């Protein structure tokens, strides 16, 4: 019964996400013939659904952890602010390109739109690899009683592979939607993610045994050779 309830809640969440995404894409664009929007909507929704179905089968505990999300779910005051700021910027990353499509502010070549779609899929793939490797990849910053440091898989390359994947995904969205102006909020949300991960590292160093040693072991935070 508990598994069925979790499945129902998770799939209902995917349904609401799909509706919200459609509203953000097609509402400001004021058009249902926005083909770039339909492709992005399908890829985003299908990726979320595929990852959720996989986790429901193989790691329902992770799904339960990720059901706790949003600024109000965060425990640290600083993270409440960061999460709220990032949520607004995520909406802007979709709304600005949709307005761009409506009013014709910029134009993106079809080949580059496809590149944007590929970045979205690649970002989701990296996030999936993180979930497969780390069952404690919660959507909020917390440390469970039995949690251990993960240093394998994508964590052997960078300390925050989920944020790296998220940045690729977010950067791909405005390009996939055919807008250059949409990259402006991507730059801002990139700053919010950096703020979040630096704050998260301080929290983990204080509360997760072995994390400081892991920091010394894996030098790079987001991109090997860069930072």
TAPE-V166672 format. One record per residue. N is the residue number from 1. D_CENTER is the distance of its C-alpha to the mean C-alpha in Angstrom with 2 decimals. Layout:
N	D_CENTER
N	D_CENTER
This chain:
1	29.48
2	26.59
3	24.67
4	25.52
5	24.38
6	20.97
7	20.66
8	21.81
9	19.41
10	16.35
11	17.62
12	18.60
13	15.12
14	14.00
15	17.09
16	16.39
17	12.90
18	14.82
19	17.49
20	15.47
21	13.76
22	17.34
23	18.76
24	16.54
25	17.35
26	20.97
27	22.21
28	22.20
29	23.22
30	26.03
31	26.29
32	25.53
33	26.68
34	23.53
35	23.03
36	20.06
37	18.33
38	19.44
39	18.16
40	14.61
41	14.84
42	16.18
43	13.78
44	10.63
45	12.67
46	14.36
47	11.45
48	10.10
49	13.81
50	14.73
51	12.34
52	13.46
53	17.04
54	17.05
55	15.96
56	18.43
57	21.07
58	20.44
59	18.62
60	18.97
61	18.93
62	15.26
63	14.64
64	16.91
65	15.12
66	11.74
67	13.88
68	14.46
69	11.88
70	12.43
71	14.65
72	17.69
73	16.44
74	16.08
75	19.38
76	19.63
77	20.79
78	19.06
79	15.63
80	16.54
81	17.19
82	14.11
83	11.84
84	14.16
85	14.18
86	10.44
87	10.60
88	13.58
89	12.26
90	9.37
91	12.42
92	14.47
93	12.44
94	13.53
95	16.84
96	18.28
97	18.25
98	19.69
99	22.39
100	22.91
101	23.68
102	26.04
103	27.97
104	27.77
105	26.71
106	25.61
107	25.73
108	23.69
109	25.44
110	24.61
111	24.16
112	21.45
113	19.73
114	19.71
115	18.29
116	15.37
117	14.87
118	15.20
119	12.51
120	10.03
121	11.58
122	11.75
123	8.10
124	7.79
125	11.01
126	10.16
127	7.53
128	10.51
129	12.93
130	11.49
131	11.85
132	15.22
133	16.36
134	15.38
135	16.20
136	15.60
137	11.83
138	11.78
139	9.32
140	12.15
141	14.32
142	17.32
143	19.71
144	21.41
145	25.12
146	24.90
147	21.82
148	22.50
149	21.04
150	19.37
151	20.52
152	20.49
153	18.43
154	15.66
155	16.56
156	19.92
157	18.68
158	16.38
159	15.83
160	12.07
161	10.91
162	7.41
163	7.06
164	9.16
165	7.29
166	4.21
167	7.48
168	9.19
169	7.12
170	7.49
171	10.99
172	11.84
173	11.46
174	14.56
175	16.49
176	16.02
177	17.25
178	20.18
179	19.81
180	20.26
181	20.26
182	16.62
183	15.90
184	17.40
185	14.61
186	12.21
187	14.73
188	14.72
189	11.05
190	11.46
191	14.33
192	12.61
193	10.19
194	13.47
195	15.26
196	12.99
197	13.28
198	16.97
199	17.57
200	15.86
201	18.13
202	21.12
203	20.38
204	19.99
205	23.09
206	25.00
207	24.02
208	23.05
209	26.11
210	25.90
211	22.81
212	25.07
213	26.64
214	23.32
215	22.62
216	25.99
217	25.39
218	22.13
219	22.59
220	19.49
221	16.29
222	13.94
223	16.35
224	19.59
225	22.60
226	20.96
227	19.32
